[in-house]
Amino acid sequence: MADFLHHLLFGIYPYIALAVLAVGSVIRYDREPYSWRAGSSQLLRRKQLIIGSVLFHLGVLMIFAGHLVGLLTPIAIWDALGVPHGAKQVLAMSAGGVAGIMAIAGATLLIHRRFFDPRVRAASNFSDNLVILLLWMQLALGLSTIPVSAQHLDGHEMVKFMEWAQGIFTLRGDAADHIRDVALVFKLHLMLGMTILLLFPFTRLVHMLSVPVRYIWRSGYQVVRSRKLAARHG
């Protein structure tokens, strides 16, 4: 039973989460394009919003880039570059720790603003509140993994997660086996991360995928006419 549950959570659930993320995002963009945005309450407690938002977004972007490069870069490339596994783990712990502290500090400010300011709370919905709380929990779990990682500075534990992540993306059926004996805090961190991906298309997080690439080829000039002028020539 334990083996089946482990394989379900770390061998099958990742594909469910990624499939819902991809298909759900496409369907929402196609059917509800006007909901593809982040709701704004920037006129309320603006200073706290700016500080919290900058810290949170900068920290999360650093964490995302670190996870993307650190987990999905083939181990052979790191070996070819002469980067020891232990050195890579220390770098990941250091940079991830700084980014995690920034992000969770920003998330804490945003949560305080959202839940303790009556006007902001009234302008929030259940989805907004759930997302920021889940992200705070995920950041806390991520920071909690650092003391555990510090007990394995040879990089062996880190390699397990690289093999798991690369196994998932290369459709290897034994991917879950690589992290079978890792500490519980790592498994909780992975499970919550996959759950956030699963919920992604149904929340305001979709605005992260909105990159204004159309401005690259849009003409440099835009004609703007007043209503009176438009009515006169209409």
N, C-alpha and C positions, 0 to 999 in steps of 0.2 A: 504493500500500500504506500509506504514512504517513497519507494522508487518511482511508482506511478505518479504520485503527487509532484515529486521533484521534476520529472520529465514534463508533466503538464504545465507547471509554472515557468520552467526555464527552457523548455524545448518546443512547446506548442504555443503558449500564451504570447511569446514575442511576435509570432507571425500573425496572431489574431489582432494584437495591438497595432502592428504596422499596416495590416490590411485595412482596418477601420480608419486609421490615420489617413491613408492615401485615398481610399474610396470615399470616405465621409467628407474629406476636405473638398474633393472635386464636386461631389453632389451639392454640398452647401454653397460653393462658389457659383454653381450653375443655377440653383433654384432660389437661393437667398442672397444675391450679391450685395444687397443693401445692409445685410447684417454682418458683412465681412469688414469689421472695423473694431477698434477698441473704444468703448464708451468713454466719454470725457466728462470729468468733473473738475477740470483744471482751475475753474474760477473759485473753487472752495479750498481754503487752506493751501494756497498755491505754493508757498515756500516749502512746506513739508512735503508736498507732492514732488516738487522738482528735486530736492535732495534725495528723497527715498527712491524716486524713479531712476535717477542717474546711477546711484549706487547699485540698485537692483539690476538694471538692464546691463550695465557694464560688467558686473560680476557674473551674471548669467551667460553673457556672450563669451567671456573668457572661459567659463566652465564648459560650455558647449564646444568651443573650438578645441579645448584640451582633451575632452572626451573623444571627439571625432578623430583627431590625429592620433591620440595615444592608444585608443582601442582598435582602430581600423587600419592603421599602418602595419603591414605585414612584419612579423618579427624578424624575418630575414633581412629586411631593409635596415632596421636598427642595428643588427649584427654587422651588416656590411659597412655601415657608417662608423662602426667601432664604439657604439654607445652601450656601455654595460647596463644590464637590466636593473642593477641596484641604483645606478646613477639616474636612470630614467624614472625610477620609482620615487627617489628623493626629490627630483624636479617636479614630478606630478603632485607630490604631497605639499611641497612648498608653494608652487603656483596655485594649485587647487585650494589650499588653505587660505591664501590671501583673497582669491576671487570669491571663495565661499563666505568669508567673513564680510566682505563688501556686500555680497548679494543678500545675505540674511539680515544684515543691518538695514539695508534698504527695504527689504520685505517687511521687517518689523515696523518701520516707520509707516509704510503703506497700510499695514494691518491696523495700526493704532489710529491712523487717520480715517480708515474706512469704518471701523467699528465704534470709535469713540466720538466722532463728530456727527451729531444728529443729522445734519444736512447731507453729508456724504453718505451716511448709512441709509438715509431715505432714498438716495439716488442709486443705490446699489441693488443688485438682484442676487438671488441664491447662487447662480453660476459664478458671478464675480467673486463672491465671498468664498465659495468652495475652492476655486482655483488658487487664490492667493494663500489660503491655508495649506492646501496640498503642496504648493511650491515651497512654503516655509518648512514644512515637515521634511520634504525631500532634501532641502539644503541642510537641515539639522542632521539628518541621517548621513549625508555626505561628509559633513565635518566630523561626525562620530566615527567614521571609518579610519580617520587619520591616526589616532592612537593605536588602533589595531594594526594598521599597515606598518607603523613604526616598529612593531615587533618582528617584522619580516623584511628587513632592509636589503636582502639579497635579490629582491625582485621576483622571486618565484611565485608569490601569490598574485602579483600583477600580471604575470604571463598567463595565468589561468583565465583571467577576465578577457585578455586579448584573444585567447584561443576560443573562448565562448562567443564573444561578439563576432569575430571573423567566421566562426562556424555557423552562426545564425545567418549571416549575410551570404555565405557560400552554400547554404542549404545542406549542411552536414547534419546527419541525424544524431550524431553523438555529441553535439555541442554542449548539451546540458551536463554531460559527464565531467566536464572540465572544472565545474564549480560545485561539485557535489559536497565537498568537505570544507568549503569556506565558512567564515564566521557568519552568524545569523544577521548581523547588522548589514553585511554586504548584500545578503539575499533580500532583506527588507528594502534596501536602497534600490535594488534592481526591480523588484516587484512594483514599488510605488512609481518608479520612473516609467515602467511600461504602462501602468494604469493612467498616468498623466498623458501618455501618447494616445491611449485609447479614448480619453475624454477630449482630446485636443480639438477635433472638428466641431464639437458641440459647445465650445466656450469662446471667449474673446481672444484666446491664444492664437486663433487663426490669423490675426492681423500680423503675426510674425512672418507669414509667408508673402505678405504684400510688399513687393519690391517694385518701385515705380520705373520699371525698365522702359516703358513707352516713351519716357522723356528723353531717352537717348536719341531716338530718331525723329522726335516731334520737331516741327519747324520752329525756328528761333523766335518767330513773331506770332502773336495771337491777337486777332482783331476783336476789340471790345467796343460795343456800341451802347449808348444809353437807351433807356426805354422810350424816351421821347423821340429820339432819332429813329429807332427801330419802328415806332408807330407811324412816323411821317413817311417812311419809305416802304411800309408794309402794305 
